[in-house]
Amino acid sequence: MKKLLLSVCVLMILSACGKKAEWVATTPDELWQKQDAGKIEFVAGEKPDATVEIDAPQQTVEGFGACFNELGWTSLGLISDYDRGFVMHELFAPGAGANLTVCRLPIAANDFARDWYSYDEIRGDFGMETFSIDNDRETLIPFIKAAQHYNPALKLWASPWSPPLWMKDNGHYACATLSDFFDQRFTNDIQPEQLRAEGMNMFIQEDAYFKAYALYFKKFVEAYGAEGIKISMVMPQNEFNSCQPFPSCTWKIPGLIEFIGKYLGPEMQSVGVDVMFGTMERPNPAMVDSVLNDPECRKYITGVGFQWAGKEALPEIHKNYPELAIYQTEQECGDGKNDWEGCVYSWDLMKHYFGNGANVYDYWNISLKAGGLSRWGWAQNSLVVIDTVARTYRYTYEYYLLKHASHYVLPGAKYLPVSGDFTDMMAFQNPDGKYILIIYNAEDEEVSKIIKTGEKSVKITLKPQSFNTIRL
């Protein structure tokens, strides 16, 4: 594979534009600290240290984002208007902070909703005559509009966690009891006869219900559009294999094939909305193959979304279908501690997804109260944590990790694989030609790394336990 002569390009850019390199680092004790870019050495010749080589460009990066959840907005409602505006500016204003550009939202209730709900709970309303997004006007819509205020070009996609309960064979939003994994102060009141399991079709597999549900999606797209919020893409079901104690709905693959190919695909095509398959949360590429190999489904599916254990199926799918868009749809959510260990784990996830073709990388919760409890008692991490007593906010380690990528890697950038003795890093090239190097030093001592680029190399000395982004 032909190597990119990165250092040559860097020197040409620096001499032509007179612009210095930029370098920022984050450690457990020092967050987002600018470093002296003058200490980046451009050296010639081979060195005995670990060497990194930058390889030829791969996929195009569409952007980074997170999910608009109801509890995200209600937590931000605990701080002042000024502070909330500052947070939203930091997250969404181009060039200011995280530069979030591609975000997700639920179609009705999810695990971080205030409670159960859908947009139409009138049993047998197959024509969606009583469809209403009034609930979202209290939470999700103002949340999204606050983001759009700073980034009107924000791209949005959506998926349901559960259909209306009357479309499900158990008549309940959930399909499992709360286990010991969840905080036992919470309940979902599901009855024994309503329990279901993975490998079952909870959605009623009848033509009238398929038609109504596809119409439900269309009504959602149109209702949000009337609010000035364009939905660009949908996925048919969040984690279709997972039987959860919060809003969820298990599907068998044949049911999803029928729904996408005969109902959802045509309805979304009629309103100019893309369909991707997902979200895929199992390490089984055969499930994705089955959908993509169906001729009716394939007409509509533009990509696949992966999360959790689905990441293990990603390499094979990307290899076999390189033309498909790949979304990392939900970064694994942590345990509510928001600690450095969770941040390092998230770094490994990010490397895995981009190393296997991801075009979009979406974090999960934007903001939560301290402790990160969901409506059903699951403690999770977030980008922003709200102190409910002091009515203050702070950004988490994972926020700064995301920012190390999203602030610098712009839409349209190319992912550049790396090889050599040291590969705990990622590289990208922005549309303006600038190179972005994101490097993690996991050692407890300062180390130097040499990034080899043809005849010349870039030598960088990294602080202990530090994430570093260098723009050249």
C-alpha positions in Angstrom: 0.0 0.0 0.0 1.4 3.4 -0.9 2.4 5.4 2.1 1.4 9.1 2.5 4.3 11.4 2.6 2.8 13.2 5.6 5.8 15.2 6.7 6.5 16.6 3.3 2.9 17.8 3.1 3.1 19.3 6.6 6.3 21.2 5.8 4.7 22.6 2.6 1.6 23.6 4.4 3.5 25.3 7.2 5.7 27.2 4.8 2.8 28.2 2.5 0.3 29.3 5.1 2.6 30.4 7.9 0.4 28.5 10.4 1.8 26.6 13.3 0.8 23.1 14.3 -1.7 22.7 17.2 -1.5 20.2 20.0 -3.8 19.6 23.0 -3.6 16.9 25.7 -5.8 15.5 28.4 -4.6 13.5 31.5 -6.6 12.4 34.5 -5.6 15.6 36.3 -5.3 18.1 33.4 -8.2 18.4 31.0 -7.8 19.8 27.5 -4.5 21.6 28.0 -2.8 23.3 25.0 0.8 22.1 24.5 3.8 23.8 23.0 3.5 22.7 19.4 7.1 24.0 18.9 8.2 20.9 20.7 7.0 18.7 17.8 10.2 17.8 16.0 10.4 17.2 12.2 13.4 14.9 11.8 15.0 12.9 9.0 16.3 9.4 9.0 15.4 6.2 10.8 15.2 6.2 14.6 15.3 3.2 17.0 12.1 4.2 18.8 8.7 2.9 18.1 7.7 3.9 14.6 4.2 4.6 13.2 3.5 4.8 9.5 0.5 6.5 8.0 -1.2 4.5 5.3 -3.5 5.4 2.4 -6.9 7.0 3.1 -9.9 4.8 3.8 -13.5 5.8 4.5 -14.9 9.3 4.7 -15.9 10.5 8.1 -19.4 12.0 8.2 -19.3 13.3 11.7 -19.7 12.7 15.5 -22.7 13.1 17.7 -24.8 11.8 20.6 -28.4 11.0 21.4 -31.1 13.5 22.4 -32.8 11.8 25.4 -35.5 13.2 27.6 -33.5 12.9 30.8 -30.7 14.8 29.0 -33.0 17.8 28.7 -34.6 17.6 32.1 -31.1 17.4 33.7 -30.0 20.5 31.8 -33.1 22.2 33.0 -31.6 22.2 36.5 -28.9 24.7 35.7 -29.3 28.4 34.7 -30.4 29.5 31.2 -26.9 31.0 30.8 -25.1 27.8 31.8 -27.4 25.7 29.6 -26.7 27.9 26.7 -23.0 27.8 27.3 -23.1 23.9 27.4 -25.1 23.7 24.1 -22.7 26.2 22.5 -19.7 24.1 23.6 -21.4 20.9 22.2 -22.8 22.1 18.9 -21.4 25.4 17.8 -19.0 24.8 14.8 -15.4 25.4 15.8 -16.2 26.1 19.4 -16.0 22.8 21.2 -17.2 19.3 20.4 -18.5 20.2 16.9 -21.3 17.5 17.1 -22.8 17.2 13.6 -24.7 13.9 13.4 -27.1 13.0 16.3 -29.7 10.5 17.2 -33.1 10.7 18.8 -35.6 8.1 19.8 -39.0 7.6 18.2 -41.0 7.9 21.4 -39.9 6.4 24.7 -36.5 4.8 25.3 -34.6 3.8 28.4 -33.8 7.4 29.2 -37.3 8.7 28.8 -39.3 10.2 31.7 -41.7 7.3 31.5 -43.6 5.0 29.0 -45.1 6.7 26.0 -45.7 6.4 22.3 -47.3 8.8 19.7 -50.5 6.9 19.3 -52.0 4.7 22.1 -55.5 4.4 20.7 -55.9 0.7 20.1 -56.8 -0.1 16.5 -55.9 3.4 15.2 -54.4 1.9 12.0 -54.9 5.2 10.2 -52.9 7.1 12.9 -55.7 9.6 13.3 -54.7 10.4 16.9 -51.0 10.5 16.3 -49.3 13.3 18.4 -45.8 14.4 19.3 -47.1 16.6 22.1 -45.0 14.8 24.7 -41.8 15.7 22.7 -42.7 19.4 22.7 -41.8 19.4 26.4 -38.4 17.7 26.0 -36.9 16.4 22.8 -38.0 19.2 20.5 -36.7 22.1 22.7 -33.5 20.0 23.3 -32.9 19.6 19.5 -33.9 23.3 18.8 -31.3 24.4 21.4 -28.7 22.5 19.5 -29.9 23.8 16.1 -29.6 27.3 17.4 -25.9 26.8 17.3 -25.7 24.4 14.4 -28.6 24.7 12.0 -27.0 22.1 9.7 -27.2 19.4 12.4 -28.0 16.1 10.8 -30.5 13.8 12.7 -31.5 10.2 12.5 -34.0 8.2 14.6 -35.1 4.8 15.7 -37.8 3.4 18.0 -37.2 1.4 21.2 -40.8 0.2 21.2 -43.8 0.5 19.0 -47.2 1.5 20.6 -48.1 -1.1 23.1 -51.2 -2.2 21.1 -48.9 -3.2 18.2 -47.1 -5.7 20.5 -48.3 -9.2 21.4 -47.6 -8.6 25.1 -49.4 -5.2 25.4 -46.4 -3.7 27.3 -43.5 -1.4 26.4 -41.0 -3.7 28.1 -40.5 -7.5 27.8 -38.5 -8.4 30.9 -38.4 -7.7 34.6 -35.9 -5.5 36.3 -33.0 -7.7 37.4 -30.5 -7.2 40.1 -28.4 -5.3 37.6 -30.7 -2.4 38.0 -31.5 -0.2 41.0 -34.3 -2.0 42.9 -35.9 1.3 43.9 -37.4 1.2 40.4 -40.1 -0.9 38.8 -41.7 -1.5 35.4 -44.8 -3.4 36.6 -44.6 -6.1 33.9 -46.7 -9.2 34.6 -45.5 -12.8 34.2 -47.8 -13.4 31.2 -46.2 -10.4 29.4 -42.6 -11.6 29.6 -40.9 -12.4 26.3 -37.4 -13.4 25.2 -34.8 -13.0 22.5 -35.7 -14.8 19.3 -39.4 -13.9 19.5 -41.5 -11.6 17.3 -43.1 -9.2 19.8 -44.5 -7.0 17.0 -47.7 -8.4 15.7 -46.8 -9.9 12.3 -49.9 -8.9 10.3 -50.3 -6.7 7.3 -52.5 -4.1 9.0 -50.0 -3.6 11.8 -47.0 -3.4 9.4 -48.8 -0.8 7.4 -49.8 1.2 10.5 -46.3 1.1 11.9 -44.8 2.3 8.6 -47.3 5.1 8.7 -46.3 5.8 12.3 -42.7 6.4 11.1 -44.0 8.7 8.3 -46.1 10.7 10.7 -43.1 11.1 13.0 -41.0 12.4 10.1 -43.7 14.8 9.0 -44.5 16.0 12.5 -40.9 16.8 13.3 -40.5 18.4 9.9 -43.4 20.7 10.8 -41.4 21.8 13.8 -38.4 22.7 11.6 -36.5 19.4 12.5 -35.6 17.3 9.5 -35.1 13.6 10.0 -32.6 12.4 7.4 -32.6 8.6 8.2 -34.3 6.0 10.3 -33.5 2.5 11.6 -36.4 0.1 12.2 -35.6 -1.0 15.7 -33.1 -0.3 18.5 -31.4 -3.6 19.5 -34.0 -5.9 17.9 -32.6 -9.0 19.7 -32.7 -7.5 23.2 -35.5 -8.2 25.6 -35.2 -5.3 28.1 -37.0 -4.1 31.3 -37.5 -0.8 29.6 -39.0 0.1 26.2 -37.9 -2.6 23.8 -39.2 -5.0 21.1 -37.7 -8.2 19.9 -38.0 -9.2 16.2 -37.0 -12.2 14.2 -35.1 -11.5 11.0 -37.9 -12.5 8.6 -40.2 -10.1 10.2 -37.7 -7.2 9.8 -37.2 -8.2 6.2 -40.9 -8.0 5.5 -41.4 -4.8 7.4 -38.4 -3.0 5.7 -38.9 -4.3 2.2 -42.7 -4.0 1.8 -43.7 -1.2 4.2 -41.0 1.0 5.9 -38.8 1.3 2.9 -41.5 2.6 0.5 -43.0 4.9 3.1 -39.6 6.5 3.9 -38.8 6.8 0.2 -42.0 8.8 -0.2 -40.8 11.4 2.2 -37.1 11.4 1.2 -35.8 9.7 4.3 -33.0 7.0 4.1 -33.3 3.6 5.8 -30.4 1.9 7.5 -30.5 -1.6 9.1 -30.1 -1.6 12.8 -29.4 -1.2 15.5 -27.3 -4.4 15.4 -26.2 -5.4 18.9 -25.2 -9.1 18.4 -21.9 -10.5 17.1 -23.6 -12.3 14.2 -22.9 -11.0 10.7 -25.3 -13.6 9.3 -28.3 -11.6 10.6 -27.1 -8.6 8.5 -26.4 -10.7 5.5 -29.9 -12.1 5.6 -31.4 -8.6 5.4 -28.9 -7.2 2.8 -29.3 -10.3 0.6 -33.1 -9.8 0.4 -33.7 -7.9 -3.0 -36.6 -5.9 -1.7 -34.8 -4.7 1.5 -31.6 -4.0 -0.4 -33.4 -1.5 -2.6 -33.9 0.8 0.5 -31.0 0.1 2.9 -28.1 2.5 2.6 -26.1 1.4 5.6 -25.9 -0.5 8.9 -25.8 0.7 12.5 -23.8 -1.2 15.1 -23.6 -1.0 18.9 -22.5 -3.1 21.9 -21.6 -6.7 20.8 -22.6 -5.8 17.3 -19.1 -4.4 17.0 -17.8 -8.0 16.6 -19.9 -8.4 13.4 -18.7 -5.1 11.9 -15.4 -6.2 10.4 -16.9 -8.9 8.3 -19.8 -6.8 7.2 -17.6 -3.8 6.2 -15.3 -6.2 4.3 -18.2 -7.8 2.4 -20.2 -4.6 1.8 -17.6 -1.7 1.6 -20.1 0.6 -0.1 -22.5 0.7 2.8 -22.4 3.5 5.4 -21.4 2.4 8.8 -22.8 4.1 11.9 -21.6 3.5 15.5 -25.0 4.1 16.9 -24.5 4.1 20.6 -21.3 4.1 22.5 -21.4 1.6 25.3 -22.8 3.5 28.3 -20.6 2.8 31.3 -21.7 2.6 34.9 -22.4 6.2 35.9 -19.0 6.7 37.4 -17.6 8.6 34.5 -14.1 7.6 35.5 -10.8 7.4 33.6 -11.0 3.7 33.2 -14.3 4.1 31.3 -12.7 6.8 29.2 -9.9 4.5 28.2 -12.4 1.7 27.3 -14.2 4.2 25.1 -11.0 5.0 23.4 -10.6 1.4 22.4 -14.2 1.3 21.1 -13.5 4.4 19.0 -10.4 2.8 17.5 -12.2 -0.4 16.7 -15.1 1.3 14.9 -13.0 3.7 12.8 -10.6 0.9 12.1 -13.5 -1.1 10.6 -15.1 1.5 8.4 -17.2 3.7 10.6 -18.4 6.9 9.0 -20.3 8.2 12.0 -19.5 7.8 15.7 -22.3 8.6 18.1 -21.9 8.9 21.9 -25.0 8.0 24.0 -26.2 10.3 26.8 -25.5 14.0 26.4 -26.3 15.0 29.9 -27.5 13.3 33.1 -27.8 14.0 36.8 -24.9 12.9 38.9 -25.1 9.1 39.3 -26.6 8.8 35.8 -29.7 6.8 36.7 -32.2 6.0 34.0 -36.0 6.0 34.7 -35.6 2.3 35.3 -32.5 2.5 37.6 -29.6 1.8 35.2 -26.6 4.0 36.0 -24.8 5.3 32.9 -22.2 7.8 31.8 -22.7 11.0 30.0 -20.8 13.9 28.4 -22.1 16.3 30.9 -22.9 15.7 34.6 -25.3 17.9 36.6 -24.9 18.5 40.3 -28.6 18.6 41.4 -27.7 20.3 44.8 -25.3 23.0 43.6 -27.1 23.3 40.2 -23.8 23.2 38.4 -22.4 21.2 35.6 -19.1 19.6 34.6 -17.7 17.8 31.5 -16.6 14.2 31.9 -13.4 12.5 30.8 -15.4 10.9 27.9 -16.5 14.3 26.8 -12.9 15.4 26.4 -12.0 12.1 24.6 -14.8 12.7 22.2 -13.7 16.3 21.7 -10.2 15.1 21.0 -11.6 13.6 17.8 -14.8 15.7 17.0 -13.2 19.1 17.5 -10.5 18.4 15.0 -11.8 15.7 12.6 -14.2 17.5 10.4 -17.0 16.2 8.2 -15.5 14.9 4.9 -12.2 13.9 6.6 -10.6 10.6 5.5 -9.6 8.0 8.0 -5.9 7.0 7.7 -4.9 3.6 9.1 -1.6 3.3 10.9 0.9 0.5 11.2 4.1 -0.2 13.0 5.4 -0.9 16.5 3.0 1.6 18.1 -0.6 1.8 17.0 -2.4 3.2 20.0 -3.5 6.1 17.8 -5.8 7.2 15.0 -5.0 9.5 12.0 -7.3 11.5 9.7 -6.9 14.0 6.9 -9.4 16.9 6.8 -10.8 18.3 3.6 -8.4 21.3 3.9 -5.5 18.9 3.8 -4.6 19.2 7.5 -3.6 16.0 9.3 -5.1 15.0 12.6 -3.2 12.6 14.9 -4.9 11.3 18.0 -2.5 9.4 20.3 -2.9 7.8 23.7 0.1 7.2 26.0 -1.0 4.5 28.4 2.3 4.5 30.3 2.9 6.0 33.7 5.9 7.8 32.4 6.6 10.2 29.6 7.3 8.6 26.2 8.4 9.7 22.8 6.9 8.4 19.6 8.1 8.8 16.0 5.5 8.9 13.3 7.3 7.9 10.1 6.2 9.5 6.9 8.5 8.5 4.1 11.9 10.1 4.4 11.0 12.2 7.3 9.5 11.6 10.7 7.6 13.6 13.3 8.8 13.1 16.9 6.4 13.8 19.7 7.0 13.4 23.5 3.8 12.5 25.3 2.9 13.1 29.0 2.1 10.0 31.1 -1.5 8.7 30.9 -2.4 11.2 28.2 -4.7 11.6 25.2 -3.2 13.9 22.6 -4.5 15.5 19.4 -2.1 17.1 17.0 -3.2 19.1 14.0 -0.4 19.5 11.4 
